[in-house]
Amino acid sequence: MIERFIDYLWVEQGLSDNTLASYRTDLSLFEKWLQQKDLSLEHCSTQNIQKFLSERFKQGVSARSTARFLSSLKRFYGFCILYGIRKDDPSVQVKPPKLARSIPHTLTETDVLDLLNAPKKDDVIGCRDFAMLELMYGSGLRVSELVTLELSQMSLVQGVVRVIGKGNKERLIPIGEAALDAIQAYIKTARLSLLGNQSANAVFLSTRGQAMTRQTFWHRIKVYAKQAGIKKHLSPHTLRHAFATHLLNHGADLRTLQLLLGHSDLSTTQIYTYVAKERLKNMHQAHHPRG
Protein backbone atom coordinates (compact mmCIF):
# COMPACT_ATOMS: atom_id res chain seq x y z
CA MET A 1 0.00 0.00 0.00
CA ILE A 2 2.80 2.39 0.92
CA GLU A 3 4.69 1.62 -2.28
CA ARG A 4 1.56 2.21 -4.36
CA PHE A 5 1.24 5.60 -2.69
CA ILE A 6 4.93 6.43 -3.29
CA ASP A 7 4.59 5.44 -6.96
CA TYR A 8 1.52 7.69 -7.23
CA LEU A 9 3.45 10.67 -5.79
CA TRP A 10 6.38 10.05 -8.11
CA VAL A 11 4.29 9.68 -11.28
CA GLU A 12 1.57 12.25 -10.63
CA GLN A 13 3.46 14.94 -8.73
CA GLY A 14 7.13 14.41 -9.56
CA LEU A 15 8.35 14.74 -5.98
CA SER A 16 12.08 14.41 -5.24
CA ASP A 17 13.67 11.19 -4.00
CA ASN A 18 14.37 12.77 -0.62
CA THR A 19 10.72 13.78 -0.17
CA LEU A 20 9.50 10.34 -1.21
CA ALA A 21 11.93 8.73 1.24
CA SER A 22 10.50 10.88 4.05
CA TYR A 23 6.95 9.76 3.25
CA ARG A 24 8.04 6.13 3.15
CA THR A 25 9.88 6.39 6.49
CA ASP A 26 6.94 8.05 8.28
CA LEU A 27 4.33 5.64 6.98
CA SER A 28 6.46 2.52 7.49
CA LEU A 29 7.10 3.49 11.11
CA PHE A 30 3.38 3.93 11.75
CA GLU A 31 2.51 0.74 9.90
CA LYS A 32 4.96 -1.24 12.04
CA TRP A 33 3.39 0.22 15.21
CA LEU A 34 -0.09 -0.70 13.98
CA GLN A 35 0.91 -4.25 13.10
CA GLN A 36 2.07 -4.81 16.67
CA LYS A 37 -1.55 -4.12 17.67
CA ASP A 38 -3.04 -6.29 14.90
CA LEU A 39 -4.12 -3.20 12.96
CA SER A 40 -3.33 -1.81 9.52
CA LEU A 41 -3.11 1.53 7.75
CA GLU A 42 -6.34 0.76 5.92
CA HIS A 43 -8.31 0.17 9.13
CA CYS A 44 -6.77 2.43 11.77
CA SER A 45 -8.80 5.04 13.63
CA THR A 46 -8.29 8.59 14.82
CA GLN A 47 -7.71 7.21 18.33
CA ASN A 48 -4.93 4.95 17.00
CA ILE A 49 -3.16 7.96 15.49
CA GLN A 50 -3.52 9.97 18.70
CA LYS A 51 -2.13 7.06 20.74
CA PHE A 52 0.84 6.75 18.41
CA LEU A 53 1.57 10.48 18.64
CA SER A 54 1.24 10.36 22.43
CA GLU A 55 3.89 7.65 22.63
CA ARG A 56 6.20 9.59 20.33
CA PHE A 57 5.75 12.72 22.44
CA LYS A 58 6.86 10.77 25.55
CA GLN A 59 9.92 9.61 23.57
CA GLY A 60 10.88 13.23 22.95
CA VAL A 61 10.04 13.40 19.24
CA SER A 62 10.07 17.05 18.10
CA ALA A 63 6.99 19.01 17.10
CA ARG A 64 8.44 19.49 13.63
CA SER A 65 8.80 15.72 13.12
CA THR A 66 5.25 15.22 14.36
CA ALA A 67 3.93 17.85 11.96
CA ARG A 68 5.78 16.18 9.08
CA PHE A 69 4.34 12.79 10.06
CA LEU A 70 0.79 14.17 10.10
CA SER A 71 1.36 15.78 6.72
CA SER A 72 2.48 12.40 5.33
CA LEU A 73 -0.53 10.68 6.86
CA LYS A 74 -3.05 13.21 5.53
CA ARG A 75 -1.60 12.90 2.05
CA PHE A 76 -1.67 9.10 2.26
CA TYR A 77 -5.32 8.98 3.29
CA GLY A 78 -6.18 11.50 0.60
CA PHE A 79 -4.73 8.95 -1.83
CA CYS A 80 -6.74 6.15 -0.18
CA ILE A 81 -10.00 8.10 -0.56
CA LEU A 82 -9.18 8.98 -4.17
CA TYR A 83 -8.78 5.29 -5.07
CA GLY A 84 -11.66 3.99 -2.94
CA ILE A 85 -9.46 2.20 -0.41
CA ARG A 86 -11.10 4.14 2.43
CA LYS A 87 -14.12 6.42 2.65
CA ASP A 88 -12.74 8.64 5.40
CA ASP A 89 -9.53 10.25 6.62
CA PRO A 90 -8.84 9.28 10.26
CA SER A 91 -6.16 11.97 10.53
CA VAL A 92 -8.48 14.87 9.68
CA GLN A 93 -9.46 15.48 13.33
CA VAL A 94 -5.87 15.35 14.61
CA LYS A 95 -4.50 18.86 14.96
CA PRO A 96 -0.81 19.39 14.09
CA PRO A 97 1.41 20.92 16.78
CA LYS A 98 2.19 24.62 16.67
CA LEU A 99 5.67 25.21 15.32
CA ALA A 100 8.00 27.96 16.43
CA ARG A 101 9.30 30.03 13.53
CA SER A 102 12.57 28.49 12.39
CA ILE A 103 15.06 31.24 11.62
CA PRO A 104 17.82 30.10 9.25
CA HIS A 105 21.35 30.50 10.56
CA THR A 106 23.48 32.53 8.21
CA LEU A 107 26.92 34.09 7.87
CA THR A 108 28.04 37.68 7.55
CA GLU A 109 29.63 38.78 4.29
CA THR A 110 33.01 38.77 6.06
CA ASP A 111 32.39 35.18 7.22
CA VAL A 112 31.59 34.11 3.67
CA LEU A 113 34.73 35.81 2.33
CA ASP A 114 36.83 33.96 4.93
CA LEU A 115 35.15 30.67 3.98
CA LEU A 116 35.74 31.23 0.26
CA ASN A 117 39.42 32.02 0.91
CA ALA A 118 39.96 28.77 2.84
CA PRO A 119 40.39 26.27 -0.07
CA LYS A 120 43.82 26.07 -1.72
CA LYS A 121 42.99 27.02 -5.30
CA ASP A 122 46.23 25.56 -6.74
CA ASP A 123 45.26 22.13 -5.38
CA VAL A 124 42.91 19.81 -7.34
CA ILE A 125 40.47 19.30 -4.44
CA GLY A 126 40.77 22.91 -3.34
CA CYS A 127 40.05 24.16 -6.85
CA ARG A 128 36.92 21.98 -7.03
CA ASP A 129 35.70 23.00 -3.59
CA PHE A 130 36.30 26.68 -4.26
CA ALA A 131 34.19 26.46 -7.43
CA MET A 132 31.41 24.69 -5.54
CA LEU A 133 31.40 27.23 -2.71
CA GLU A 134 31.40 30.15 -5.13
CA LEU A 135 28.52 28.69 -7.15
CA MET A 136 26.42 27.85 -4.11
CA TYR A 137 26.89 31.29 -2.57
CA GLY A 138 26.58 33.11 -5.92
CA SER A 139 23.47 31.28 -7.12
CA GLY A 140 21.74 30.03 -3.96
CA LEU A 141 21.55 26.40 -5.06
CA ARG A 142 20.38 23.67 -2.73
CA VAL A 143 23.08 21.14 -1.84
CA SER A 144 21.21 18.41 -3.72
CA GLU A 145 21.02 20.66 -6.80
CA LEU A 146 24.72 21.46 -6.57
CA VAL A 147 26.05 17.90 -6.31
CA THR A 148 23.73 16.56 -9.06
CA LEU A 149 24.48 19.40 -11.48
CA GLU A 150 25.47 18.20 -14.96
CA LEU A 151 27.54 19.90 -17.64
CA SER A 152 24.51 20.16 -19.93
CA GLN A 153 22.74 22.32 -17.32
CA MET A 154 25.37 25.06 -17.49
CA SER A 155 26.06 27.70 -20.11
CA LEU A 156 29.36 29.37 -19.34
CA VAL A 157 28.95 31.60 -22.39
CA GLN A 158 25.60 33.00 -21.25
CA GLY A 159 26.55 32.71 -17.58
CA VAL A 160 23.45 30.79 -16.45
CA VAL A 161 22.69 27.47 -14.82
CA ARG A 162 19.49 25.50 -15.39
CA VAL A 163 18.37 23.76 -12.22
CA ILE A 164 15.75 21.04 -11.71
CA GLY A 165 14.54 21.67 -8.16
CA LYS A 166 11.83 20.33 -5.86
CA GLY A 167 8.71 19.07 -7.57
CA ASN A 168 10.73 18.67 -10.78
CA LYS A 169 10.46 22.43 -11.35
CA GLU A 170 13.01 24.07 -13.62
CA ARG A 171 14.54 27.50 -13.08
CA LEU A 172 17.31 29.53 -14.71
CA ILE A 173 19.78 31.24 -12.39
CA PRO A 174 22.56 33.66 -13.36
CA ILE A 175 26.11 32.74 -12.43
CA GLY A 176 28.09 35.61 -10.96
CA GLU A 177 31.46 36.57 -12.45
CA ALA A 178 33.42 35.25 -9.46
CA ALA A 179 31.65 31.88 -9.63
CA LEU A 180 32.02 31.80 -13.42
CA ASP A 181 35.78 32.32 -13.20
CA ALA A 182 36.09 29.64 -10.50
CA ILE A 183 34.06 27.10 -12.51
CA GLN A 184 35.98 27.72 -15.71
CA ALA A 185 39.29 27.27 -13.90
CA TYR A 186 38.01 24.05 -12.31
CA ILE A 187 36.71 22.55 -15.58
CA LYS A 188 39.93 23.32 -17.48
CA THR A 189 42.25 21.83 -14.85
CA ALA A 190 41.03 20.06 -11.70
CA ARG A 191 38.02 18.32 -13.25
CA LEU A 192 40.20 16.72 -15.92
CA SER A 193 42.50 15.38 -13.19
CA LEU A 194 39.57 13.97 -11.21
CA LEU A 195 37.99 12.51 -14.33
CA GLY A 196 41.07 10.57 -15.42
CA ASN A 197 40.20 8.08 -18.16
CA GLN A 198 36.55 7.92 -17.18
CA SER A 199 33.54 9.77 -18.52
CA ALA A 200 31.01 11.56 -16.34
CA ASN A 201 28.24 14.12 -16.83
CA ALA A 202 28.39 15.54 -13.31
CA VAL A 203 30.12 18.90 -13.02
CA PHE A 204 31.67 18.31 -9.61
CA LEU A 205 33.50 15.02 -9.22
CA SER A 206 34.85 13.02 -6.31
CA THR A 207 38.37 11.58 -6.22
CA ARG A 208 36.85 8.49 -7.87
CA GLY A 209 35.72 10.50 -10.87
CA GLN A 210 32.04 10.25 -9.92
CA ALA A 211 29.42 12.73 -8.78
CA MET A 212 29.98 13.93 -5.22
CA THR A 213 27.55 13.13 -2.42
CA ARG A 214 25.75 15.63 -0.18
CA GLN A 215 27.60 14.18 2.80
CA THR A 216 31.03 14.72 1.23
CA PHE A 217 30.30 18.35 0.41
CA TRP A 218 28.91 18.98 3.90
CA HIS A 219 32.12 17.53 5.35
CA ARG A 220 34.19 19.84 3.14
CA ILE A 221 32.22 22.91 4.33
CA LYS A 222 32.93 22.00 7.96
CA VAL A 223 36.64 21.57 7.22
CA TYR A 224 36.91 25.00 5.60
CA ALA A 225 34.80 26.66 8.31
CA LYS A 226 37.23 25.33 10.90
CA GLN A 227 40.20 26.60 8.87
CA ALA A 228 38.54 30.02 8.56
CA GLY A 229 37.87 30.16 12.30
CA ILE A 230 34.09 30.29 11.85
CA LYS A 231 32.43 29.01 15.01
CA LYS A 232 28.84 29.85 14.14
CA HIS A 233 26.21 27.18 13.61
CA LEU A 234 26.51 25.74 10.12
CA SER A 235 24.21 23.59 8.02
CA PRO A 236 24.53 22.16 4.51
CA HIS A 237 22.43 25.12 3.33
CA THR A 238 24.45 27.80 5.14
CA LEU A 239 25.66 29.40 1.90
CA ARG A 240 22.16 29.26 0.39
CA HIS A 241 20.85 31.14 3.43
CA ALA A 242 23.70 33.64 3.13
CA PHE A 243 22.91 34.13 -0.57
CA ALA A 244 19.29 35.00 0.26
CA THR A 245 20.02 37.22 3.27
CA HIS A 246 22.79 39.19 1.57
CA LEU A 247 20.64 39.80 -1.51
CA LEU A 248 17.90 41.25 0.69
CA ASN A 249 20.43 43.37 2.58
CA HIS A 250 21.50 44.87 -0.74
CA GLY A 251 17.99 45.70 -1.91
CA ALA A 252 16.63 42.62 -3.72
CA ASP A 253 12.84 42.22 -3.65
CA LEU A 254 11.09 39.13 -2.30
CA ARG A 255 9.56 38.05 -5.61
CA THR A 256 12.96 37.97 -7.33
CA LEU A 257 14.43 36.09 -4.39
CA GLN A 258 11.57 33.57 -4.51
CA LEU A 259 12.29 32.85 -8.19
CA LEU A 260 16.03 32.47 -7.60
CA LEU A 261 15.56 30.13 -4.64
CA GLY A 262 12.86 28.08 -6.34
CA HIS A 263 10.30 28.47 -3.55
CA SER A 264 6.76 27.55 -4.59
CA ASP A 265 5.28 29.72 -1.82
CA LEU A 266 6.32 33.31 -1.10
CA SER A 267 5.77 32.73 2.64
CA THR A 268 8.79 30.40 2.61
CA THR A 269 10.93 33.22 1.23
CA GLN A 270 9.60 35.79 3.72
CA ILE A 271 11.55 34.20 6.58
CA TYR A 272 14.67 35.88 5.21
CA THR A 273 13.16 39.32 5.73
CA TYR A 274 13.21 38.59 9.45
CA VAL A 275 16.93 37.74 9.30
CA ALA A 276 17.68 40.92 7.36
CA LYS A 277 15.61 43.09 9.72
CA GLU A 278 17.35 41.62 12.75
CA ARG A 279 20.73 42.46 11.25
CA LEU A 280 19.66 46.05 10.55
CA LYS A 281 18.31 46.33 14.08
CA ASN A 282 21.61 45.09 15.56
CA MET A 283 23.60 47.50 13.37
CA HIS A 284 21.41 50.39 14.52
CA GLN A 285 21.88 49.49 18.16
CA ALA A 286 25.63 49.10 17.73
CA HIS A 287 26.36 52.26 15.74
CA HIS A 288 23.61 54.84 16.30
CA PRO A 289 24.18 57.25 19.21
CA ARG A 290 20.58 56.71 20.31
CA GLY A 291 20.49 53.02 19.41
Salt bridges, closest charged atoms under 4 A:
GLU3 OE2 - ARG24 NE 2.86
ASP26 OD1 - ARG68 NH2 2.78
ASP88 OD1 - ARG86 NH2 3.04
GLU109 OE2 - HIS250 NE2 2.79
ASP111 OD2 - LYS232 NZ 2.49
ASP129 OD1 - ARG128 NE 2.87
ASP129 OD2 - ARG220 NE 2.81
GLU145 OE2 - ARG142 NH1 2.59
GLU145 OE1 - ARG171 NH2 2.87
GLU170 OE1 - ARG162 NH1 3.63
